[in-house]
Amino acid sequence: MTTASTSVRIAARSVHRNMSVGLAQTPREILEAQKLRYSVFAGELGARLRTRIPQVDQDIFDPYCEHLVVRDENTGAVVGTYRILSPAQAVKIGGYYSEGEFDLTRLQHLRPRMVEIGRSCVHADYRSGATITLLWAGLARYMLQHRYDYLIGCASMSMADGGHAAASVYRGLHEHMSPLEYRVFPRCRLSLEALDQDLPATLPPLIKGYLRAGAWVCGDPAWDPDFNTADLPLLMPIARLDSRYAKHFLG
């Protein structure tokens, strides 16, 4: 079984803080990322996480994933993370995490070249453009190094208001919808018809960044009861990456 501890280091630096980004090299680094995830998802957002170790967000996908981490080199703390599941590792575990929420049948032909990202979070004190830029640079270099062509993942929207804001955000995303041949279907669809879709709603910054970079929304949002979020299925063909982003992240 390949784990993140065998990965090649990706180096990058923030000009605002002394931070670096790279793939976790040891079980301890992975544990730090999982503790950060628990702090953000359970501590801040109130997610109901099924975990065997207190204060640690860990599931069956983690041993099959590589873990991208941003570290504050002054304190040594992991302050941002992404979980990366390669096509080969998805085969080993029997599928992508997203398949628990969506029917991905129409993406079947992309699987050999499709990487899944998820469990993204940043420590509250580091939620700045610099940290996100480092994470995205790490992802871009990973894709380039391994010659993968597609990124998929679920982008979460809060349902603290019952889902009205999420439904209103989704209604405004029609211009970002994927072609029909790339559509996926939620297993537990957010009941859009029962929600107010006309509220003034602000697109979450992370989703806005994905869409500006060239990502597609591949269908209706799913409701995740454990995290109490509305999850948007996103697909990023690397060939669609906006030229500004490509120049910045891929060199």
Backbone torsions as a table, in degrees:
resi	resn	phi	psi	omega
1	MET	NA	125.0	179.0
2	THR	-82.1	131.9	177.2
3	THR	-121.0	171.5	-177.5
4	ALA	-64.5	-20.3	-177.4
5	SER	-67.7	-12.8	179.6
6	THR	-97.5	5.0	-172.7
7	SER	-78.7	157.8	177.0
8	VAL	-84.6	137.4	-178.0
9	ARG	-69.2	137.7	173.5
10	ILE	-109.8	122.5	-176.1
11	ALA	-103.4	137.4	174.6
12	ALA	-161.0	159.2	-177.4
13	ARG	-135.0	147.4	173.5
14	SER	-91.7	138.4	179.5
15	VAL	-81.3	-13.7	-176.8
16	HIS	-93.4	-34.8	178.2
17	ARG	-135.8	163.8	178.0
18	ASN	-83.8	80.4	-177.0
19	MET	-122.9	152.9	176.5
20	SER	-133.0	158.6	177.4
21	VAL	-127.0	141.6	178.1
22	GLY	-173.1	170.7	176.1
23	LEU	-80.0	134.3	-179.9
24	ALA	-55.8	137.8	-175.2
25	GLN	-105.2	-19.6	-174.3
26	THR	-134.9	159.8	174.4
27	PRO	-56.9	-32.9	179.3
28	ARG	-64.9	-41.1	178.4
29	GLU	-64.5	-39.6	177.6
30	ILE	-63.2	-42.6	178.8
31	LEU	-60.7	-39.2	177.6
32	GLU	-61.3	-42.4	178.0
33	ALA	-63.6	-41.0	-179.5
34	GLN	-67.6	-34.3	176.1
35	LYS	-68.1	-39.3	176.2
36	LEU	-62.8	-44.0	178.5
37	ARG	-58.3	-44.6	179.8
38	TYR	-62.3	-43.7	-179.3
39	SER	-59.1	-42.1	-178.3
40	VAL	-77.2	-51.6	-172.5
41	PHE	-71.9	-46.4	-178.2
42	ALA	-87.3	-47.5	-176.1
43	GLY	-67.1	-46.7	-177.3
44	GLU	-89.0	-43.9	-170.1
45	LEU	-99.4	-7.9	175.7
46	GLY	75.6	22.1	179.2
47	ALA	-66.3	146.0	175.4
48	ARG	-94.2	97.5	-174.7
49	LEU	-96.6	131.8	175.1
50	ARG	-89.6	105.2	-176.2
51	THR	-141.9	146.3	-177.8
52	ARG	-87.4	-19.9	-177.3
53	ILE	-112.6	125.9	-179.6
54	PRO	-56.7	136.6	175.4
55	GLN	68.2	19.2	-179.6
56	VAL	-130.1	124.8	174.8
57	ASP	-87.9	109.9	-174.8
58	GLN	-145.2	134.1	176.8
59	ASP	-138.7	-174.5	-173.6
60	ILE	-69.2	-17.3	-179.7
61	PHE	-80.5	-25.3	-172.5
62	ASP	-55.5	-43.7	-178.8
63	PRO	-64.9	-18.7	-179.1
64	TYR	-94.2	-6.3	-173.6
65	CYS	-103.2	159.1	165.6
66	GLU	-99.3	149.3	-171.8
67	HIS	-121.7	109.8	178.6
68	LEU	-82.7	130.1	-177.0
69	VAL	-131.8	141.2	169.2
70	VAL	-102.7	129.9	-176.9
71	ARG	-121.1	136.4	170.6
72	ASP	-80.3	109.6	-174.5
73	GLU	-68.1	-19.5	179.0
74	ASN	-76.4	-36.9	-178.4
75	THR	-104.6	-18.8	-176.8
76	GLY	83.0	0.5	-174.9
77	ALA	-81.3	142.3	170.2
78	VAL	-79.0	122.6	-173.0
79	VAL	-118.3	-4.8	177.5
80	GLY	-158.4	151.7	-178.7
81	THR	-157.0	154.3	170.0
82	TYR	-134.6	146.5	173.0
83	ARG	-104.8	132.7	-174.2
84	ILE	-120.6	125.2	177.2
85	LEU	-116.4	114.1	-178.3
86	SER	-77.4	163.1	178.1
87	PRO	-57.7	-43.1	-178.3
88	ALA	-64.6	-40.2	179.9
89	GLN	-72.2	-31.4	175.9
90	ALA	-63.3	-37.6	176.7
91	VAL	-63.7	-41.9	-177.8
92	LYS	-63.2	-39.6	-178.0
93	ILE	-89.2	-10.2	175.1
94	GLY	100.7	10.5	177.4
95	GLY	148.8	-178.6	178.7
96	TYR	-92.3	154.5	175.2
97	TYR	-56.5	-39.2	-177.7
98	SER	-59.2	-23.9	-178.0
99	GLU	-69.5	-14.1	172.1
100	GLY	-72.7	-20.4	-178.7
101	GLU	-110.3	-25.5	-173.8
102	PHE	-136.7	148.6	169.3
103	ASP	-83.4	112.7	-174.9
104	LEU	-99.2	21.8	-174.1
105	THR	-52.8	-41.3	-176.2
106	ARG	-71.1	-9.4	177.6
107	LEU	-102.0	8.7	-175.5
108	GLN	-53.1	-42.1	-175.7
109	HIS	-72.0	-12.6	-179.9
110	LEU	-91.2	-12.3	-169.4
111	ARG	-52.6	-42.0	-178.4
112	PRO	-63.3	-16.6	-177.1
113	ARG	-121.1	14.8	-170.1
114	MET	-114.5	122.9	178.8
115	VAL	-104.6	137.4	176.6
116	GLU	-103.3	135.9	174.0
117	ILE	-118.5	152.3	-179.5
118	GLY	-173.0	-174.1	-179.6
119	ARG	49.8	37.4	180.0
120	SER	-77.9	134.8	175.3
121	CYS	-160.6	157.3	179.8
122	VAL	-135.0	138.4	176.3
123	HIS	-57.1	142.6	-174.7
124	ALA	-54.9	-34.7	-177.5
125	ASP	-77.7	-5.4	-174.6
126	TYR	-124.6	19.0	-178.2
127	ARG	-81.0	79.2	-178.3
128	SER	-134.2	168.3	177.5
129	GLY	-60.1	-31.2	-177.6
130	ALA	-65.0	-42.7	-178.8
131	THR	-67.6	-44.8	178.7
132	ILE	-62.6	-39.9	179.0
133	THR	-60.6	-41.7	178.5
134	LEU	-63.9	-44.0	178.8
135	LEU	-60.9	-44.9	-178.9
136	TRP	-67.9	-36.2	176.6
137	ALA	-63.5	-40.8	177.4
138	GLY	-63.0	-41.9	178.1
139	LEU	-64.0	-45.6	-178.3
140	ALA	-61.0	-42.3	-179.1
141	ARG	-69.7	-33.6	175.3
142	TYR	-62.5	-46.5	-179.6
143	MET	-63.0	-41.8	-179.5
144	LEU	-66.8	-43.4	-178.1
145	GLN	-61.2	-39.9	-175.8
146	HIS	-98.0	-1.4	176.9
147	ARG	60.2	41.5	173.7
148	TYR	-87.9	152.8	-172.5
149	ASP	-110.2	-16.4	-174.8
150	TYR	-137.8	141.8	171.4
151	LEU	-114.7	134.3	172.1
152	ILE	-125.5	159.4	176.6
153	GLY	176.9	170.2	177.4
154	CYS	-107.6	126.1	177.1
155	ALA	-101.5	123.0	-171.6
156	SER	-92.7	142.8	173.7
157	MET	-123.5	138.1	-178.2
158	SER	-62.5	144.3	173.1
159	MET	-117.6	31.7	-179.7
160	ALA	-60.1	-27.1	179.6
161	ASP	-97.3	13.8	-179.1
162	GLY	93.9	-5.1	176.9
163	GLY	110.6	-1.5	-177.1
164	HIS	-64.5	-44.0	-179.9
165	ALA	-64.9	-41.5	179.4
166	ALA	-62.3	-41.8	179.0
167	ALA	-65.3	-37.6	179.5
168	SER	-69.0	-38.8	176.0
169	VAL	-61.7	-47.5	-176.7
170	TYR	-61.6	-37.3	-179.3
171	ARG	-59.9	-28.4	-178.2
172	GLY	-89.7	9.6	-173.9
173	LEU	-104.6	14.6	-173.8
174	HIS	-58.3	-36.5	-177.9
175	GLU	-70.0	-12.4	-179.1
176	HIS	-103.8	7.5	-178.4
177	MET	-70.9	146.0	179.4
178	SER	-73.3	161.9	168.3
179	PRO	-57.3	154.3	-175.0
180	LEU	-56.7	-32.6	-176.5
181	GLU	-69.6	-10.6	177.8
182	TYR	-109.0	13.0	-177.4
183	ARG	-75.4	142.0	174.8
184	VAL	-120.1	167.6	-169.7
185	PHE	-131.5	123.6	-177.1
186	PRO	-66.5	140.3	177.5
187	ARG	-79.8	-30.9	175.2
188	CYS	-128.1	82.0	-172.6
189	ARG	-66.6	137.5	171.9
190	LEU	-64.9	128.7	-175.3
191	SER	-76.9	80.4	-174.7
192	LEU	-61.5	-36.2	-175.8
193	GLU	-65.1	-25.1	-178.2
194	ALA	-90.7	1.6	-174.7
195	LEU	-114.9	154.4	174.8
196	ASP	-75.4	115.6	-177.4
197	GLN	-103.6	12.3	-175.3
198	ASP	-114.3	16.9	179.5
199	LEU	-76.8	149.2	170.3
200	PRO	-67.3	114.6	-173.5
201	ALA	-126.4	138.1	179.3
202	THR	-97.9	128.9	178.2
203	LEU	-66.2	126.1	177.6
204	PRO	-54.4	139.8	-174.9
205	PRO	-54.7	-39.8	-177.8
206	LEU	-66.8	-42.2	178.2
207	ILE	-65.7	-40.5	177.6
208	LYS	-58.6	-42.1	178.4
209	GLY	-62.8	-43.5	177.9
210	TYR	-58.9	-47.1	-175.7
211	LEU	-68.0	-39.0	177.2
212	ARG	-63.7	-32.6	-179.9
213	ALA	-73.3	-20.2	178.1
214	GLY	124.2	7.8	-178.9
215	ALA	-70.5	153.3	174.1
216	TRP	-104.3	148.1	166.4
217	VAL	-91.3	125.7	-169.8
218	CYS	-100.7	10.9	178.3
219	GLY	156.6	-175.1	-179.2
220	ASP	-64.3	151.9	178.4
221	PRO	-72.0	150.9	173.8
222	ALA	-101.1	152.8	173.8
223	TRP	-96.1	124.5	176.2
224	ASP	-102.4	103.9	-175.6
225	PRO	-67.8	-29.3	-179.5
226	ASP	-69.0	-40.7	179.7
227	PHE	-95.0	-10.0	-175.0
228	ASN	51.5	53.3	179.0
229	THR	-130.0	157.2	168.5
230	ALA	-97.9	120.4	-173.4
231	ASP	-105.3	123.2	177.9
232	LEU	-91.6	130.9	175.4
233	PRO	-82.1	122.3	-178.0
234	LEU	-118.3	145.0	175.5
235	LEU	-132.3	126.4	178.2
236	MET	-116.3	100.5	170.2
237	PRO	-72.3	124.6	-177.4
238	ILE	-59.1	-29.2	178.0
239	ALA	-65.4	-20.2	179.3
240	ARG	-92.0	-3.8	-176.7
241	LEU	-56.0	123.2	-178.9
242	ASP	-52.3	140.4	-173.7
243	SER	-57.8	-34.6	179.0
244	ARG	-64.4	-42.1	179.3
245	TYR	-70.6	-42.1	-179.6
246	ALA	-59.6	-43.0	-179.6
247	LYS	-64.8	-38.9	-176.1
248	HIS	-73.5	-44.2	-172.1
249	PHE	-94.0	-32.5	-175.5
250	LEU	-100.5	-12.9	176.7
251	GLY	76.8	NA	NA
